[in-house]
Amino acid sequence: MYTYREEREVRGVSDWLIATYLEKLGATSSAPQVWEGDGWRVTIRPEPPVRVGSLHVGRLALIMEALDEPTFEAFFKRFDVMLMRGGG
């Protein structure tokens, strides 16, 4: 049973790109929108887009679960780098 759980909102990143990142981290799809790695699982849940001025920005909820704290922290250390975007 997973003991650590966190839900995050991600904007402007598609579900297929999130799935690609999860595959790079060693995950396989165990069900539609569910990815499992070594001691962790991520469920991708589409959310309604938000409006920013005249733009509509896509949103996803990522429900992340892990067996223990070290696994949870190691996952986020690698995954958060993949989500970084340049700005300016």
GROMACS elastic network, one bead per residue, 0.5 to 0.9 nm:
[ bonds ]
;  ai    aj funct       b0    kb
    1    66     6  0.85350   500
    1    67     6  0.66708   500
    2     5     6  0.74560   500
    2    39     6  0.80722   500
    2    40     6  0.75436   500
    2    41     6  0.84506   500
    2    65     6  0.58769   500
    2    66     6  0.51241   500
    2    68     6  0.74411   500
    3    65     6  0.71888   500
    3    66     6  0.62365   500
    3    67     6  0.53765   500
    3    68     6  0.63013   500
    3    69     6  0.83628   500
    4    64     6  0.80412   500
    4    65     6  0.53849   500
    4    66     6  0.51244   500
    4    67     6  0.64096   500
    4    68     6  0.63566   500
    4    69     6  0.67692   500
    4    72     6  0.70246   500
    5    63     6  0.71228   500
    5    64     6  0.55678   500
    5    66     6  0.66436   500
    5    72     6  0.85477   500
    6    62     6  0.81235   500
    6    63     6  0.58980   500
    6    64     6  0.52669   500
    6    65     6  0.65710   500
    7    61     6  0.66322   500
    7    62     6  0.55386   500
    7    64     6  0.61084   500
    7    65     6  0.87516   500
    8    60     6  0.82467   500
    8    61     6  0.56466   500
    8    62     6  0.52140   500
    8    63     6  0.65884   500
    8    64     6  0.80000   500
    9    47     6  0.88450   500
    9    59     6  0.67899   500
    9    60     6  0.57302   500
    9    62     6  0.62675   500
    9    63     6  0.89136   500
   10    13     6  0.66830   500
   10    58     6  0.83953   500
   10    59     6  0.56851   500
   10    60     6  0.52193   500
   10    61     6  0.63007   500
   10    62     6  0.73062   500
   10    83     6  0.86306   500
   11    14     6  0.83273   500
   11    49     6  0.84325   500
   11    50     6  0.86188   500
   11    57     6  0.65255   500
   11    58     6  0.56549   500
   11    60     6  0.64374   500
   11    61     6  0.88785   500
   12    57     6  0.57243   500
   12    58     6  0.52351   500
   12    59     6  0.64007   500
   12    60     6  0.84965   500
   13    16     6  0.84889   500
   13    17     6  0.66596   500
   13    18     6  0.70475   500
   13    58     6  0.72135   500
   13    59     6  0.75054   500
   13    60     6  0.78623   500
   13    83     6  0.81319   500
   14    17     6  0.53094   500
   14    18     6  0.64156   500
   14    19     6  0.86975   500
   14    58     6  0.74634   500
   14    59     6  0.81470   500
   14    60     6  0.78595   500
   15    18     6  0.50415   500
   15    19     6  0.61080   500
   15    20     6  0.86167   500
   15    33     6  0.83275   500
   15    44     6  0.71971   500
   15    45     6  0.87412   500
   15    46     6  0.79786   500
   15    60     6  0.73628   500
   16    20     6  0.62222   500
   16    21     6  0.87610   500
   17    21     6  0.63237   500
   17    22     6  0.86565   500
   18    21     6  0.51087   500
   18    22     6  0.62335   500
   18    23     6  0.86680   500
   18    44     6  0.84008   500
   18    82     6  0.89634   500
   18    83     6  0.84683   500
   19    22     6  0.50378   500
   19    23     6  0.61766   500
   19    24     6  0.86620   500
   19    27     6  0.86507   500
   19    29     6  0.85677   500
   19    33     6  0.82545   500
   19    35     6  0.77038   500
   19    44     6  0.86751   500
   20    23     6  0.51079   500
   20    24     6  0.63238   500
   20    25     6  0.87929   500
   21    24     6  0.50656   500
   21    25     6  0.64604   500
   21    26     6  0.89560   500
   21    27     6  0.88707   500
   21    79     6  0.73900   500
   21    82     6  0.69155   500
   21    83     6  0.87021   500
   22    25     6  0.50089   500
   22    26     6  0.65637   500
   22    27     6  0.54340   500
   22    28     6  0.78647   500
   22    35     6  0.71074   500
   22    36     6  0.84461   500
   22    37     6  0.81451   500
   22    42     6  0.83296   500
   22    79     6  0.78490   500
   23    26     6  0.50406   500
   23    28     6  0.62966   500
   23    29     6  0.85277   500
   23    35     6  0.82354   500
   23    37     6  0.85866   500
   24    27     6  0.72317   500
   25    37     6  0.74231   500
   25    75     6  0.80920   500
   25    78     6  0.79086   500
   25    79     6  0.78167   500
   26    36     6  0.81967   500
   26    37     6  0.56969   500
   26    38     6  0.75186   500
   27    35     6  0.56946   500
   27    38     6  0.75086   500
   27    40     6  0.86827   500
   27    41     6  0.81682   500
   27    42     6  0.89837   500
   28    34     6  0.83906   500
   28    35     6  0.54030   500
   28    36     6  0.55019   500
   28    37     6  0.66165   500
   29    32     6  0.70013   500
   29    33     6  0.72858   500
   29    34     6  0.56619   500
   29    36     6  0.63184   500
   30    33     6  0.82919   500
   30    34     6  0.57884   500
   30    35     6  0.58640   500
   30    36     6  0.65311   500
   31    34     6  0.51119   500
   31    35     6  0.73329   500
   32    35     6  0.83359   500
   32    43     6  0.87775   500
   32    44     6  0.87998   500
   33    42     6  0.81818   500
   33    43     6  0.56891   500
   33    44     6  0.50912   500
   33    45     6  0.71268   500
   34    41     6  0.71258   500
   34    42     6  0.58040   500
   34    44     6  0.64030   500
   35    40     6  0.85026   500
   35    41     6  0.56032   500
   35    42     6  0.51854   500
   35    43     6  0.63575   500
   35    44     6  0.83053   500
   36    39     6  0.77365   500
   36    40     6  0.58561   500
   36    42     6  0.64266   500
   36    43     6  0.87400   500
   37    40     6  0.51788   500
   37    41     6  0.60833   500
   37    42     6  0.84873   500
   38    41     6  0.83189   500
   38    66     6  0.89014   500
   38    71     6  0.83810   500
   39    65     6  0.84983   500
   39    66     6  0.56664   500
   39    67     6  0.53627   500
   39    68     6  0.77978   500
   39    71     6  0.66575   500
   39    72     6  0.84552   500
   40    64     6  0.73647   500
   40    65     6  0.55005   500
   40    67     6  0.63224   500
   40    68     6  0.87586   500
   40    71     6  0.72513   500
   40    72     6  0.72695   500
   40    75     6  0.80068   500
   41    63     6  0.80991   500
   41    64     6  0.58876   500
   41    65     6  0.52094   500
   41    66     6  0.64176   500
   42    62     6  0.64606   500
   42    63     6  0.55119   500
   42    65     6  0.63737   500
   42    66     6  0.88703   500
   43    61     6  0.81067   500
   43    62     6  0.57417   500
   43    63     6  0.50539   500
   43    64     6  0.66068   500
   43    65     6  0.86459   500
   44    60     6  0.66370   500
   44    61     6  0.59668   500
   44    63     6  0.65758   500
   44    64     6  0.88791   500
   45    59     6  0.88970   500
   45    60     6  0.56864   500
   45    61     6  0.50032   500
   45    62     6  0.63268   500
   45    63     6  0.78079   500
   46    49     6  0.88521   500
   46    58     6  0.84078   500
   46    59     6  0.64368   500
   46    61     6  0.62321   500
   46    62     6  0.87448   500
   47    50     6  0.89107   500
   47    58     6  0.75795   500
   47    59     6  0.52808   500
   47    60     6  0.52861   500
   47    61     6  0.65546   500
   48    57     6  0.89176   500
   48    58     6  0.70330   500
   48    59     6  0.64018   500
   48    60     6  0.82394   500
   49    56     6  0.58949   500
   49    57     6  0.52144   500
   49    59     6  0.53904   500
   49    60     6  0.86476   500
   50    55     6  0.82062   500
   50    56     6  0.55640   500
   50    57     6  0.52747   500
   50    58     6  0.66376   500
   50    59     6  0.71543   500
   51    54     6  0.67531   500
   51    55     6  0.56250   500
   51    57     6  0.62168   500
   52    55     6  0.51448   500
   52    56     6  0.62282   500
   52    57     6  0.70319   500
   53    56     6  0.80965   500
   64    72     6  0.84276   500
   65    68     6  0.89898   500
   65    72     6  0.73413   500
   66    69     6  0.72783   500
   66    70     6  0.88988   500
   66    71     6  0.62971   500
   66    72     6  0.52970   500
   66    75     6  0.87133   500
   67    70     6  0.87611   500
   67    71     6  0.68541   500
   67    72     6  0.74832   500
   68    71     6  0.55440   500
   68    72     6  0.62614   500
   68    73     6  0.88366   500
   69    73     6  0.60903   500
   69    74     6  0.84866   500
   70    73     6  0.51960   500
   70    74     6  0.60237   500
   70    75     6  0.85044   500
   71    74     6  0.51469   500
   71    75     6  0.60854   500
   71    76     6  0.86934   500
   72    75     6  0.52821   500
   72    76     6  0.64024   500
   72    77     6  0.87208   500
   73    76     6  0.52241   500
   73    77     6  0.60805   500
   73    78     6  0.88269   500
   74    77     6  0.51477   500
   74    78     6  0.66005   500
   74    79     6  0.86418   500
   75    78     6  0.55486   500
   75    79     6  0.59791   500
   75    80     6  0.83818   500
   76    80     6  0.55203   500
   76    81     6  0.82776   500
   77    80     6  0.58123   500
   77    81     6  0.68595   500
   78    81     6  0.55884   500
   78    82     6  0.68803   500
   79    82     6  0.52125   500
   79    83     6  0.66195   500
   80    83     6  0.51289   500
   80    84     6  0.65705   500
   81    84     6  0.54062   500
   81    85     6  0.89496   500
   82    85     6  0.83454   500
